[in-house]
Amino acid sequence: MNWVQMAAAAVTGVFALHGAPGPAGPADGPRPVAAHSQTRAVPVAPDQRDADVRLSETRPFSLLGVTWDDPRARLTGTAEFRTRSAVSGQWSGWSALDADDGPGDASARRGGTSAVWAGPSDGAEVRIVADPDATAVLPAGLRLDLIDPGQGAPGTPVPPAAGSPAEPADGGTGTLGAVRPAITSRAGWGADESISPAAPQYLPGGKVKAVVVHHTAGSNAYACADAPAVVRGIYAYHVQQLGWRDIGYNFLVDKCGTLYEGRKGGVDRPVLGAHAYGFNTETSGIAVLGTYTTAAPGEAVTSAVARLAAWKLGQYGVSPTGTTTLTAGADGTNYFGKAWTLGTRISLPTIHGHRDGYNTQCPGDALYAELTRIRTLAAQATAG
């Protein structure tokens, strides 16, 4: 018996379950939906350079990620997964897990990859290999986390008064007041507020100076009707698996262009998110559900991101085609190799990609290439 077989044999079949039914919502409105998780240790080789686990039978799940003990540690290497469809019984091909998301909230209990949507599944396998050119070993306490986001009827986007720009937000001037787009509320996507009781936090300067565009690095094959479940899964993963105070993104967008309220605190207020390490205190984060490394986002996505960015920046008199100066809240390096130290003042476009402020591929090459067009569309929305 090799080390993988011995380690796998030592792991019991007991899963850790999290999540309890939230309080019932109004009888005529959307109700909170409780998510449930299963966790399983991922055995690591004696040299701490590779790890894998295969789960041939699991309780139903639709979203997964790999986590580890130290929330400040990074997984330097590759992590891949495949799942077995609960519908067809067939195993998928291997797909990558993005391990470059950043530390998240200060409250984080664990580090982790991005959470990826796999669809209804009942089996999973992961394999993780350290970077051959790196001296670091794999992080301690590797664990596979499987999320069932629960079943619930999604709500509908909540529109503002027709044709009216939003009122200026706290600290905002409203001089570039684009019309607020329709946004599905947290209640609308079934957020179980009982799992994140902490009060919202707000930007210390009271002003959103830039919008950071992300992708969630999950599957693009989800049905748009399932997007609320994808959002619930990410929410549960961030809060219950990683220990964040709430979902990290301020807003999310599905591939059909529907917008979702992310972190609580009010869509029209400068809510502090956990999406752009070192630059959370001056920005708002918009995440597109899916992976856009090679797949180009559709017009519905670019239009939705542009309209939302135009409105959010317009609350503070910020031009969507301009640049802004942000102060680094931590030492950092971006995807292009530019490095800085804590307190450095950095000039960035007011609509930029996650990779501009952190060493990650996010939001993917294809979505990053659309940012110029998104800025143009946002300017048109502001002018309109």
C-alpha positions as a Markdown table, in Angstrom:
| # | Residue | x | y | z |
|---|---|---|---|---|
| 1 | Met | 0.0 | 0.0 | 0.0 |
| 2 | Asn | 1.5 | 3.4 | -1.0 |
| 3 | Trp | 1.4 | 6.6 | 1.1 |
| 4 | Val | -1.7 | 7.9 | -0.7 |
| 5 | Gln | -3.6 | 4.7 | 0.0 |
| 6 | Met | -2.5 | 4.6 | 3.6 |
| 7 | Ala | -3.5 | 8.2 | 4.2 |
| 8 | Ala | -6.8 | 7.8 | 2.5 |
| 9 | Ala | -7.5 | 4.7 | 4.5 |
| 10 | Ala | -6.9 | 6.7 | 7.7 |
| 11 | Val | -9.5 | 9.2 | 6.8 |
| 12 | Thr | -12.9 | 8.3 | 8.1 |
| 13 | Gly | -16.1 | 8.6 | 6.2 |
| 14 | Val | -17.5 | 11.3 | 8.6 |
| 15 | Phe | -18.2 | 14.6 | 7.0 |
| 16 | Ala | -18.4 | 17.9 | 9.0 |
| 17 | Leu | -21.7 | 19.6 | 8.4 |
| 18 | His | -22.4 | 23.3 | 8.7 |
| 19 | Gly | -25.4 | 25.4 | 8.2 |
| 20 | Ala | -28.8 | 25.4 | 9.8 |
| 21 | Pro | -32.1 | 26.7 | 8.4 |
| 22 | Gly | -32.4 | 30.4 | 8.6 |
| 23 | Pro | -35.4 | 32.3 | 10.0 |
| 24 | Ala | -38.4 | 32.1 | 7.8 |
| 25 | Gly | -39.0 | 35.1 | 5.5 |
| 26 | Pro | -42.3 | 36.8 | 4.6 |
| 27 | Ala | -44.9 | 34.3 | 3.3 |
| 28 | Asp | -45.2 | 36.2 | 0.1 |
| 29 | Gly | -41.4 | 36.9 | -0.5 |
| 30 | Pro | -38.1 | 35.1 | -0.9 |
| 31 | Arg | -37.0 | 33.0 | 2.1 |
| 32 | Pro | -33.4 | 32.5 | 3.4 |
| 33 | Val | -31.9 | 29.3 | 2.2 |
| 34 | Ala | -29.4 | 27.4 | 4.4 |
| 35 | Ala | -26.3 | 26.0 | 2.8 |
| 36 | His | -24.6 | 22.8 | 4.0 |
| 37 | Ser | -21.0 | 21.7 | 3.7 |
| 38 | Gln | -18.9 | 18.6 | 3.8 |
| 39 | Thr | -15.2 | 18.6 | 4.5 |
| 40 | Arg | -12.5 | 16.0 | 4.0 |
| 41 | Ala | -8.7 | 16.2 | 4.7 |
| 42 | Val | -6.5 | 16.0 | 1.6 |
| 43 | Pro | -3.5 | 13.7 | 2.4 |
| 44 | Val | -0.1 | 15.2 | 1.6 |
| 45 | Ala | 3.0 | 13.2 | 0.6 |
| 46 | Pro | 5.9 | 13.0 | 3.0 |
| 47 | Asp | 7.9 | 15.6 | 1.1 |
| 48 | Gln | 4.9 | 18.0 | 1.3 |
| 49 | Arg | 5.1 | 18.6 | -2.4 |
| 50 | Asp | 1.9 | 16.9 | -3.7 |
| 51 | Ala | -1.4 | 15.8 | -2.3 |
| 52 | Asp | -4.6 | 14.2 | -3.6 |
| 53 | Val | -7.9 | 12.6 | -2.5 |
| 54 | Arg | -10.7 | 10.9 | -4.3 |
| 55 | Leu | -14.2 | 10.7 | -2.9 |
| 56 | Ser | -16.3 | 8.2 | -4.7 |
| 57 | Glu | -19.4 | 8.8 | -2.6 |
| 58 | Thr | -20.5 | 12.1 | -1.1 |
| 59 | Arg | -23.6 | 13.8 | -0.1 |
| 60 | Pro | -25.0 | 16.1 | -2.9 |
| 61 | Phe | -23.0 | 19.3 | -3.5 |
| 62 | Ser | -22.6 | 21.9 | -6.3 |
| 63 | Leu | -19.7 | 24.0 | -5.3 |
| 64 | Leu | -16.2 | 23.2 | -4.0 |
| 65 | Gly | -12.9 | 24.7 | -3.0 |
| 66 | Val | -9.6 | 23.6 | -1.2 |
| 67 | Thr | -8.7 | 25.3 | 2.0 |
| 68 | Trp | -5.7 | 25.2 | 4.4 |
| 69 | Asp | -4.9 | 26.2 | 8.0 |
| 70 | Asp | -3.0 | 29.5 | 7.7 |
| 71 | Pro | -5.1 | 32.2 | 6.1 |
| 72 | Arg | -2.0 | 34.2 | 5.2 |
| 73 | Ala | -0.3 | 31.3 | 3.4 |
| 74 | Arg | -0.5 | 30.9 | -0.4 |
| 75 | Leu | -0.7 | 27.7 | -2.4 |
| 76 | Thr | 2.2 | 28.1 | -4.8 |
| 77 | Gly | 1.6 | 25.4 | -7.4 |
| 78 | Thr | -1.4 | 23.9 | -9.2 |
| 79 | Ala | -4.7 | 22.5 | -7.9 |
| 80 | Glu | -7.0 | 20.6 | -10.1 |
| 81 | Phe | -10.4 | 18.9 | -9.5 |
| 82 | Arg | -13.0 | 16.8 | -11.2 |
| 83 | Thr | -16.5 | 15.8 | -10.1 |
| 84 | Arg | -19.1 | 13.2 | -10.8 |
| 85 | Ser | -22.4 | 14.4 | -12.0 |
| 86 | Ala | -25.3 | 13.4 | -9.8 |
| 87 | Val | -27.5 | 13.4 | -12.9 |
| 88 | Ser | -25.5 | 11.4 | -15.4 |
| 89 | Gly | -23.1 | 9.6 | -13.1 |
| 90 | Gln | -20.2 | 10.5 | -15.3 |
| 91 | Trp | -16.9 | 12.1 | -14.2 |
| 92 | Ser | -16.0 | 15.5 | -15.6 |
| 93 | Gly | -12.6 | 16.3 | -17.1 |
| 94 | Trp | -10.0 | 18.0 | -14.9 |
| 95 | Ser | -10.3 | 21.7 | -14.3 |
| 96 | Ala | -8.0 | 24.2 | -12.4 |
| 97 | Leu | -8.7 | 25.8 | -9.1 |
| 98 | Asp | -7.6 | 29.4 | -8.8 |
| 99 | Ala | -5.4 | 29.7 | -5.8 |
| 100 | Asp | -4.6 | 33.5 | -6.1 |
| 101 | Asp | -7.6 | 35.1 | -4.4 |
| 102 | Gly | -5.8 | 36.8 | -1.5 |
| 103 | Pro | -6.2 | 36.7 | 2.3 |
| 104 | Gly | -9.7 | 38.2 | 2.4 |
| 105 | Asp | -11.0 | 39.5 | 5.7 |
| 106 | Ala | -8.8 | 40.0 | 8.8 |
| 107 | Ser | -11.2 | 37.6 | 10.6 |
| 108 | Ala | -10.3 | 34.8 | 8.2 |
| 109 | Arg | -9.7 | 31.4 | 9.9 |
| 110 | Arg | -8.4 | 29.6 | 6.8 |
| 111 | Gly | -6.8 | 30.2 | 3.5 |
| 112 | Gly | -8.3 | 28.9 | 0.3 |
| 113 | Thr | -8.7 | 28.7 | -3.4 |
| 114 | Ser | -11.6 | 30.3 | -5.2 |
| 115 | Ala | -14.9 | 28.5 | -4.9 |
| 116 | Val | -16.0 | 26.8 | -8.1 |
| 117 | Trp | -19.4 | 25.8 | -9.3 |
| 118 | Ala | -19.5 | 22.2 | -10.5 |
| 119 | Gly | -23.3 | 21.7 | -10.7 |
| 120 | Pro | -25.1 | 18.9 | -8.9 |
| 121 | Ser | -22.5 | 16.3 | -8.0 |
| 122 | Asp | -22.0 | 13.3 | -5.7 |
| 123 | Gly | -18.3 | 12.5 | -6.1 |
| 124 | Ala | -15.1 | 14.6 | -6.2 |
| 125 | Glu | -11.3 | 14.2 | -6.7 |
| 126 | Val | -8.6 | 16.8 | -6.3 |
| 127 | Arg | -4.8 | 16.7 | -7.0 |
| 128 | Ile | -2.4 | 19.4 | -5.8 |
| 129 | Val | 1.2 | 19.8 | -6.8 |
| 130 | Ala | 3.7 | 22.4 | -5.5 |
| 131 | Asp | 5.5 | 24.7 | -8.0 |
| 132 | Pro | 8.6 | 22.8 | -9.1 |
| 133 | Asp | 10.6 | 26.0 | -9.2 |
| 134 | Ala | 9.5 | 27.1 | -5.7 |
| 135 | Thr | 11.2 | 26.2 | -2.4 |
| 136 | Ala | 7.9 | 26.4 | -0.5 |
| 137 | Val | 6.0 | 23.3 | 0.3 |
| 138 | Leu | 2.2 | 22.9 | 0.3 |
| 139 | Pro | 0.3 | 24.7 | 3.1 |
| 140 | Ala | -0.5 | 22.6 | 6.1 |
| 141 | Gly | -4.0 | 21.3 | 6.8 |
| 142 | Leu | -5.2 | 20.9 | 3.2 |
| 143 | Arg | -8.9 | 20.2 | 3.1 |
| 144 | Leu | -11.5 | 19.7 | 0.4 |
| 145 | Asp | -14.7 | 21.7 | 1.1 |
| 146 | Leu | -18.0 | 20.8 | -0.7 |
| 147 | Ile | -21.0 | 23.1 | -0.6 |
| 148 | Asp | -24.6 | 22.4 | -1.1 |
| 149 | Pro | -26.2 | 25.9 | -1.6 |
| 150 | Gly | -29.7 | 24.6 | -0.9 |
| 151 | Gln | -32.9 | 25.0 | -2.8 |
| 152 | Gly | -34.9 | 28.1 | -2.9 |
| 153 | Ala | -36.9 | 30.3 | -5.3 |
| 154 | Pro | -34.8 | 33.4 | -6.4 |
| 155 | Gly | -36.2 | 36.8 | -6.0 |
| 156 | Thr | -36.3 | 39.5 | -8.7 |
| 157 | Pro | -34.1 | 42.5 | -9.2 |
| 158 | Val | -35.3 | 45.5 | -7.3 |
| 159 | Pro | -35.3 | 48.6 | -9.6 |
| 160 | Pro | -35.0 | 52.2 | -8.5 |
| 161 | Ala | -37.5 | 54.8 | -9.4 |
| 162 | Ala | -37.7 | 54.8 | -13.2 |
| 163 | Gly | -35.3 | 57.2 | -14.9 |
| 164 | Ser | -33.9 | 58.6 | -11.7 |
| 165 | Pro | -30.3 | 58.7 | -10.6 |
| 166 | Ala | -29.7 | 57.5 | -7.1 |
| 167 | Glu | -29.2 | 59.9 | -4.3 |
| 168 | Pro | -25.6 | 60.8 | -3.5 |
| 169 | Ala | -24.2 | 58.2 | -1.1 |
| 170 | Asp | -22.4 | 59.0 | 2.2 |
| 171 | Gly | -19.5 | 61.2 | 1.3 |
| 172 | Gly | -20.7 | 61.4 | -2.4 |
| 173 | Thr | -21.3 | 64.4 | -4.6 |
| 174 | Gly | -23.6 | 62.7 | -7.1 |
| 175 | Thr | -22.2 | 65.0 | -9.8 |
| 176 | Leu | -21.9 | 62.1 | -12.3 |
| 177 | Gly | -25.3 | 60.5 | -11.4 |
| 178 | Ala | -25.9 | 57.6 | -13.7 |
| 179 | Val | -29.3 | 55.8 | -13.2 |
| 180 | Arg | -29.1 | 53.0 | -10.7 |
| 181 | Pro | -29.6 | 49.6 | -12.4 |
| 182 | Ala | -31.9 | 46.9 | -11.1 |
| 183 | Ile | -30.1 | 44.8 | -8.4 |
| 184 | Thr | -31.3 | 41.6 | -6.9 |
| 185 | Ser | -31.2 | 42.0 | -3.1 |
| 186 | Arg | -29.6 | 39.6 | -0.6 |
| 187 | Ala | -33.1 | 38.4 | 0.3 |
| 188 | Gly | -33.7 | 37.9 | -3.4 |
| 189 | Trp | -30.9 | 35.4 | -3.8 |
| 190 | Gly | -31.8 | 33.7 | -0.5 |
| 191 | Ala | -29.0 | 34.9 | 1.8 |
| 192 | Asp | -29.1 | 33.2 | 5.2 |
| 193 | Glu | -28.3 | 36.3 | 7.4 |
| 194 | Ser | -27.9 | 34.1 | 10.5 |
| 195 | Ile | -24.5 | 32.9 | 9.4 |
| 196 | Ser | -23.0 | 36.4 | 9.2 |
| 197 | Pro | -24.3 | 38.4 | 12.1 |
| 198 | Ala | -21.5 | 40.9 | 12.2 |
| 199 | Ala | -22.5 | 44.5 | 11.4 |
| 200 | Pro | -21.4 | 45.9 | 8.0 |
| 201 | Gln | -18.2 | 48.0 | 7.8 |
| 202 | Tyr | -17.7 | 51.1 | 5.6 |
| 203 | Leu | -14.8 | 52.6 | 3.7 |
| 204 | Pro | -12.9 | 54.8 | 6.2 |
| 205 | Gly | -12.7 | 57.7 | 3.8 |
| 206 | Gly | -16.4 | 57.4 | 2.9 |
| 207 | Lys | -15.7 | 57.4 | -0.8 |
| 208 | Val | -15.5 | 54.8 | -3.5 |
| 209 | Lys | -12.5 | 55.9 | -5.7 |
| 210 | Ala | -12.4 | 52.9 | -8.0 |
| 211 | Val | -14.2 | 49.7 | -9.1 |
| 212 | Val | -12.3 | 46.5 | -9.2 |
| 213 | Val | -13.6 | 43.9 | -11.7 |
| 214 | His | -13.2 | 40.2 | -10.9 |
| 215 | His | -14.3 | 36.8 | -12.1 |
| 216 | Thr | -15.2 | 34.1 | -9.7 |
| 217 | Ala | -13.2 | 31.4 | -11.6 |
| 218 | Gly | -16.0 | 28.9 | -11.6 |
| 219 | Ser | -17.8 | 27.1 | -14.4 |
| 220 | Asn | -19.5 | 29.1 | -17.2 |
| 221 | Ala | -22.0 | 26.2 | -17.7 |
| 222 | Tyr | -24.4 | 27.2 | -15.0 |
| 223 | Ala | -28.0 | 28.1 | -16.0 |
| 224 | Cys | -28.9 | 31.7 | -15.2 |
| 225 | Ala | -31.8 | 30.4 | -13.1 |
| 226 | Asp | -29.1 | 28.7 | -10.9 |
| 227 | Ala | -27.1 | 31.9 | -10.4 |
| 228 | Pro | -28.7 | 32.7 | -7.0 |
| 229 | Ala | -27.5 | 29.3 | -5.9 |
| 230 | Val | -24.0 | 30.0 | -7.2 |
| 231 | Val | -24.0 | 33.3 | -5.2 |
| 232 | Arg | -25.3 | 31.4 | -2.0 |
| 233 | Gly | -22.5 | 28.8 | -2.5 |
| 234 | Ile | -19.8 | 31.5 | -2.7 |
| 235 | Tyr | -21.3 | 33.3 | 0.4 |
| 236 | Ala | -21.3 | 30.0 | 2.4 |
| 237 | Tyr | -17.7 | 29.2 | 1.3 |
| 238 | His | -16.4 | 32.7 | 2.3 |
| 239 | Val | -18.2 | 32.8 | 5.6 |
| 240 | Gln | -18.4 | 29.2 | 6.9 |
| 241 | Gln | -15.3 | 27.7 | 5.3 |
| 242 | Leu | -12.8 | 30.6 | 5.3 |
| 243 | Gly | -14.2 | 32.5 | 8.3 |
| 244 | Trp | -14.9 | 35.8 | 6.6 |
| 245 | Arg | -17.5 | 38.2 | 8.1 |
| 246 | Asp | -19.5 | 38.1 | 4.8 |
| 247 | Ile | -19.2 | 37.4 | 1.1 |
| 248 | Gly | -16.2 | 39.2 | -0.2 |
| 249 | Tyr | -17.6 | 40.9 | -3.2 |
| 250 | Asn | -19.7 | 44.1 | -3.1 |
| 251 | Phe | -21.7 | 43.0 | -6.2 |
| 252 | Leu | -21.9 | 40.0 | -8.5 |
| 253 | Val | -23.1 | 39.6 | -12.1 |
| 254 | Asp | -24.3 | 36.4 | -13.8 |
| 255 | Lys | -23.7 | 35.7 | -17.5 |
| 256 | Cys | -27.2 | 36.9 | -18.4 |
| 257 | Gly | -26.4 | 40.3 | -16.9 |
| 258 | Thr | -28.4 | 40.1 | -13.7 |
| 259 | Leu | -26.9 | 42.0 | -10.9 |
| 260 | Tyr | -26.8 | 40.8 | -7.3 |
| 261 | Glu | -26.1 | 42.6 | -4.0 |
| 262 | Gly | -23.0 | 41.1 | -2.4 |
| 263 | Arg | -21.7 | 42.2 | 1.0 |
| 264 | Lys | -24.4 | 43.7 | 3.3 |
| 265 | Gly | -24.6 | 47.3 | 4.3 |
| 266 | Gly | -26.6 | 48.9 | 1.5 |
| 267 | Val | -25.9 | 48.9 | -2.3 |
| 268 | Asp | -26.0 | 52.7 | -2.3 |
| 269 | Arg | -23.4 | 53.1 | 0.5 |
| 270 | Pro | -19.6 | 52.7 | 0.5 |
| 271 | Val | -19.4 | 49.2 | 2.0 |
| 272 | Leu | -16.0 | 47.7 | 2.9 |
| 273 | Gly | -15.5 | 44.5 | 1.0 |
| 274 | Ala | -12.8 | 41.8 | 1.0 |
| 275 | His | -12.0 | 41.4 | -2.7 |
| 276 | Ala | -8.8 | 43.4 | -3.4 |
| 277 | Tyr | -6.1 | 42.8 | -0.8 |
| 278 | Gly | -4.4 | 46.1 | 0.0 |
| 279 | Phe | -7.0 | 48.2 | -1.7 |
| 280 | Asn | -10.3 | 47.3 | -0.1 |
| 281 | Thr | -10.6 | 50.5 | 1.8 |
| 282 | Glu | -11.0 | 52.7 | -1.3 |
| 283 | Thr | -12.7 | 50.4 | -3.8 |
| 284 | Ser | -15.9 | 48.5 | -4.6 |
| 285 | Gly | -15.7 | 45.0 | -6.1 |
| 286 | Ile | -17.8 | 43.6 | -9.0 |
| 287 | Ala | -17.4 | 39.8 | -9.7 |
| 288 | Val | -18.7 | 38.1 | -12.8 |
| 289 | Leu | -19.8 | 34.5 | -12.2 |
| 290 | Gly | -17.6 | 32.2 | -14.2 |
| 291 | Thr | -14.2 | 31.9 | -15.8 |
| 292 | Tyr | -13.1 | 34.4 | -18.5 |
| 293 | Thr | -9.6 | 33.4 | -19.2 |
| 294 | Thr | -10.3 | 32.4 | -22.8 |
| 295 | Ala | -14.1 | 32.7 | -22.9 |
| 296 | Ala | -15.2 | 36.2 | -23.8 |
| 297 | Pro | -18.0 | 37.7 | -21.7 |
| 298 | Gly | -21.2 | 38.4 | -23.6 |
| 299 | Glu | -22.7 | 41.8 | -24.2 |
| 300 | Ala | -25.1 | 41.2 | -21.3 |
| 301 | Val | -22.1 | 41.0 | -18.9 |
| 302 | Thr | -20.1 | 44.0 | -20.2 |
| 303 | Ser | -23.2 | 46.1 | -20.3 |
| 304 | Ala | -24.3 | 45.2 | -16.7 |
| 305 | Val | -20.8 | 45.8 | -15.3 |
| 306 | Ala | -20.6 | 49.1 | -17.1 |
| 307 | Arg | -24.0 | 50.3 | -15.9 |
| 308 | Leu | -23.2 | 49.2 | -12.3 |
| 309 | Ala | -19.8 | 50.8 | -12.3 |
| 310 | Ala | -21.1 | 54.1 | -13.8 |
| 311 | Trp | -23.8 | 54.3 | -11.1 |
| 312 | Lys | -21.4 | 53.4 | -8.2 |
| 313 | Leu | -18.6 | 55.7 | -9.3 |
| 314 | Gly | -21.1 | 58.5 | -10.2 |
| 315 | Gln | -22.3 | 58.6 | -6.6 |
| 316 | Tyr | -18.9 | 60.1 | -5.7 |
| 317 | Gly | -18.3 | 62.2 | -8.8 |
| 318 | Val | -15.7 | 59.8 | -10.2 |
| 319 | Ser | -15.3 | 59.5 | -13.9 |
| 320 | Pro | -15.4 | 55.9 | -15.2 |
| 321 | Thr | -12.8 | 56.7 | -17.9 |
| 322 | Gly | -10.4 | 58.5 | -15.5 |
| 323 | Thr | -7.6 | 57.5 | -13.2 |
| 324 | Thr | -7.4 | 57.6 | -9.5 |
| 325 | Thr | -4.6 | 57.4 | -6.8 |
| 326 | Leu | -5.0 | 54.6 | -4.3 |
| 327 | Thr | -2.9 | 54.1 | -1.1 |
| 328 | Ala | -1.6 | 50.6 | -0.7 |
| 329 | Gly | -2.7 | 49.0 | 2.6 |
| 330 | Ala | -0.1 | 46.3 | 2.4 |
| 331 | Asp | 3.1 | 45.4 | 0.6 |
| 332 | Gly | 2.2 | 43.9 | -2.8 |
| 333 | Thr | 3.0 | 42.8 | -6.3 |
| 334 | Asn | 0.6 | 42.8 | -9.3 |
| 335 | Tyr | 0.3 | 40.3 | -12.2 |
| 336 | Phe | 2.6 | 42.4 | -14.3 |
| 337 | Gly | 5.5 | 42.3 | -11.8 |
| 338 | Lys | 5.1 | 45.8 | -10.4 |
| 339 | Ala | 5.8 | 45.9 | -6.7 |
| 340 | Trp | 5.1 | 48.3 | -3.9 |
| 341 | Thr | 5.3 | 48.7 | -0.1 |
| 342 | Leu | 2.7 | 49.7 | 2.5 |
| 343 | Gly | 1.6 | 53.3 | 2.0 |
| 344 | Thr | 2.7 | 53.6 | -1.6 |
| 345 | Arg | 0.4 | 55.8 | -3.7 |
| 346 | Ile | -0.5 | 54.1 | -6.9 |
| 347 | Ser | -2.3 | 55.4 | -10.0 |
| 348 | Leu | -4.9 | 53.1 | -11.5 |
| 349 | Pro | -7.8 | 53.4 | -13.8 |
| 350 | Thr | -11.1 | 54.1 | -11.9 |
| 351 | Ile | -12.3 | 50.8 | -13.5 |
| 352 | His | -9.6 | 48.2 | -13.3 |
| 353 | Gly | -9.0 | 44.5 | -13.0 |
| 354 | His | -8.0 | 42.6 | -9.9 |
| 355 | Arg | -4.7 | 41.7 | -11.5 |
| 356 | Asp | -3.8 | 45.4 | -11.6 |
| 357 | Gly | -3.5 | 45.5 | -7.8 |
| 358 | Tyr | -2.7 | 41.9 | -6.9 |
| 359 | Asn | -0.7 | 39.0 | -8.4 |
| 360 | Thr | -3.5 | 37.0 | -9.8 |
| 361 | Gln | -4.9 | 36.1 | -13.3 |
| 362 | Cys | -8.3 | 37.5 | -12.2 |
| 363 | Pro | -10.5 | 38.6 | -14.0 |
| 364 | Gly | -9.1 | 36.4 | -16.8 |
| 365 | Asp | -7.5 | 37.6 | -20.0 |
| 366 | Ala | -10.7 | 37.7 | -22.0 |
| 367 | Leu | -12.6 | 39.9 | -19.4 |
| 368 | Tyr | -9.6 | 42.0 | -18.8 |
| 369 | Ala | -9.4 | 42.8 | -22.5 |
| 370 | Glu | -13.0 | 44.1 | -22.3 |
| 371 | Leu | -12.2 | 46.7 | -19.6 |
| 372 | Thr | -11.6 | 49.5 | -22.2 |
| 373 | Arg | -15.0 | 48.9 | -23.7 |
| 374 | Ile | -16.6 | 48.7 | -20.2 |
| 375 | Arg | -15.2 | 52.1 | -19.4 |
| 376 | Thr | -16.6 | 53.5 | -22.6 |
| 377 | Leu | -20.0 | 52.0 | -22.0 |
| 378 | Ala | -19.9 | 53.3 | -18.4 |
| 379 | Ala | -19.1 | 56.8 | -19.7 |
| 380 | Gln | -22.1 | 56.6 | -22.1 |
| 381 | Ala | -24.3 | 55.5 | -19.2 |
| 382 | Thr | -23.1 | 58.5 | -17.2 |
| 383 | Ala | -23.7 | 60.9 | -20.1 |
| 384 | Gly | -27.1 | 59.4 | -20.7 |
